[in-house]
Amino acid sequence: VKQEGKPNDMIARVEADPAFGLTREEIEAELSPEDFTGRAPQQVEEFLAEVIRPVLDANKEDLGQHVELNV
């Protein structure tokens, strides 16, 4: 499917296969992208707190400055 540039029909194929015994709704319920983010939200929070926040705090006086850059 992917190599031939065709639409992904995996859900339809799984639904049609009696070995799985699942309805389309059951399959789609298991495919929620939010369930596959792992620790990403926590890692972003940690990165912001441990890396970005210290840089911002150390450069408070420079925040909000407007500059014009001509190249």
C-alpha positions, -999 to 999 in steps of 0.1 A, spaced: 0 0 0 26 25 11 51 16 -16 24 19 -43 11 53 -30 -23 39 -22 -45 51 7 -39 33 40 -66 7 43 -53 -11 74 -84 -4 95 -106 -19 68 -84 -49 64 -83 -56 102 -120 -51 104 -126 -76 76 -103 -102 91 -123 -125 114 -92 -134 133 -93 -100 150 -130 -100 157 -131 -62 161 -155 -35 148 -142 -4 131 -152 16 162 -131 -7 184 -101 -5 162 -103 33 159 -107 36 197 -73 19 201 -56 42 175 -60 75 194 -27 94 188 -29 108 223 -22 73 237 11 71 220 29 103 231 47 86 260 66 110 282 67 137 256 45 162 276 67 157 307 99 159 287 88 192 272 80 206 307 114 194 320 132 210 291 114 243 295 121 243 332 157 231 331 170 246 299 149 274 286 138 291 318 173 296 331 184 312 298 153 335 299 159 344 336 196 351 329 187 375 301 156 392 315 170 426 307 172 417 270 137 404 267 112 425 248 138 445 229 130 452 193 158 451 168 160 456 131 183 433 112 194 441 76 214 415 57 
